[in-house]
Amino acid sequence: MGKQKFDGYADKYDEWFMKNENLFTSELRLFEKVLGDISGKKLLSVGCGSGLFESYIDSSNIDGIEPSEDMGRIAEKRGVKVIKYGLIEDVDLKDESYDIIYFNGSSSYMEDLVPVYEKCLKAIKKNGKLILLDVPKESAFGFMYLLGKSLNTYDHEYLEGAMPELPYPLALASSGVWHTTEEKINVLKDLGIKNFKFYQTLIKNPMYTNEEPEEVSEGYKSGGYVAIIAEK
Ligand SMILES: C[S@@+](CC[C@H](N)C(=O)[O-])C[C@H]1O[C@@H](n2cnc3c(N)ncnc32)[C@H](O)[C@@H]1O
């Protein structure tokens, strides 16, 4: 495979979360809350990256798919079983083989979500869950990333005094395909999903999100990091 969006960013990605420790804790709380009790369950992490979040939970039953070798090799060291170095679009998954398939931040790097979610829903057991965690396009973080992308810098007079101290790397914000939460809900509804739950965190404006860890709350209309739980 050619160069992937996250190649060369494995260290920067982890380092950004470690420097934004409270923001990371808020996202980790959301991640743990929506996965719930995973003991005895079989999970697939689509776009598992470096397995940073998985390194805080029992990753022994977690398979991963990851196009960036830089990221995936670290995930393997952290206990995720990378079953394929490639794009989810190019992978065959066995029907009804997982209890939970989740995308932690990875839908935001995919153009066409329909075939991807359709494939994953087939691979989930009956009553299993598809869990999508992302920065919503309509959130303050989404606006910030899209503005940075269109200006090709965060260092612009429009953003003066309004930016967090250590913003997400511009190259990763710019390569994102930021989707709204409702866009993803509508894709899932069209694929036959009826049961949804929503949780969110990073409610504060981006400038202040790293001041202290935030709690998880229900809903999706305020957070800078939002989880959709879709039950098959
Ligand atoms: C924001 S990172 C999230 C990584 C990890 N899930 C985490 O939470 O730390 C997005 C990840 O999705 C991966 N990705 C991008 N496009 C993908 C695709 N089409 N199929 C699978 N993974 C993809 C990227 O390589 C990257 O590792």
The ligand as a Tripos MOL2 file, in Angstrom:
@<TRIPOS>MOLECULE
LIG
   27    29     1     0     0
SMALL
NO_CHARGES

@<TRIPOS>ATOM
      1 C1         -7.9770    9.5040   14.6570 C.3       1 LIG1
      2 S1         -7.1280    8.0230   14.3550 S.3       1 LIG1
      3 C2         -7.8080    6.9950   15.6270 C.3       1 LIG1
      4 C3         -6.9150    5.8630   16.0320 C.3       1 LIG1
      5 C4         -7.4080    5.0400   17.2020 C.3       1 LIG1
      6 N1         -8.6990    4.4210   16.9160 N.3       1 LIG1
      7 C5         -7.4810    5.8600   18.4580 C.2       1 LIG1
      8 O1         -8.5820    6.0890   18.9180 O.co2     1 LIG1
      9 O2         -6.4550    6.3070   18.9540 O.co2     1 LIG1
     10 C6         -7.9160    7.3940   12.8970 C.3       1 LIG1
     11 C7         -7.3560    6.0660   12.4380 C.3       1 LIG1
     12 O3         -8.1690    5.5600   11.3820 O.3       1 LIG1
     13 C8         -7.3190    4.9570   10.4260 C.3       1 LIG1
     14 N2         -8.0270    4.9240    9.1370 N.ar      1 LIG1
     15 C9         -8.1760    5.9500    8.2540 C.ar      1 LIG1
     16 N3         -8.8600    5.5180    7.1840 N.ar      1 LIG1
     17 C10        -9.1680    4.2160    7.3940 C.ar      1 LIG1
     18 C11        -9.8560    3.2230    6.6240 C.ar      1 LIG1
     19 N4        -10.3880    3.5170    5.4400 N.pl3     1 LIG1
     20 N5         -9.9510    1.9650    7.1370 N.ar      1 LIG1
     21 C12        -9.4380    1.6860    8.3520 C.ar      1 LIG1
     22 N6         -8.7780    2.5860    9.1150 N.ar      1 LIG1
     23 C13        -8.6420    3.8380    8.6430 C.ar      1 LIG1
     24 C14        -6.0850    5.8570   10.4320 C.3       1 LIG1
     25 O4         -4.9540    5.2220    9.8560 O.3       1 LIG1
     26 C15        -5.9310    6.1590   11.9100 C.3       1 LIG1
     27 O5         -5.1240    5.2390   12.5790 O.3       1 LIG1
@<TRIPOS>BOND
     1     1     2 1
     2     2     3 1
     3     2    10 1
     4     3     4 1
     5     4     5 1
     6     5     6 1
     7     5     7 1
     8     7     8 2
     9     7     9 1
    10    10    11 1
    11    11    12 1
    12    11    26 1
    13    12    13 1
    14    13    14 1
    15    13    24 1
    16    14    15 ar
    17    14    23 ar
    18    15    16 ar
    19    16    17 ar
    20    17    18 ar
    21    17    23 ar
    22    18    19 1
    23    18    20 ar
    24    20    21 ar
    25    21    22 ar
    26    22    23 ar
    27    24    25 1
    28    24    26 1
    29    26    27 1
@<TRIPOS>SUBSTRUCTURE
     1 LIG1         1 GROUP 0 **** ****
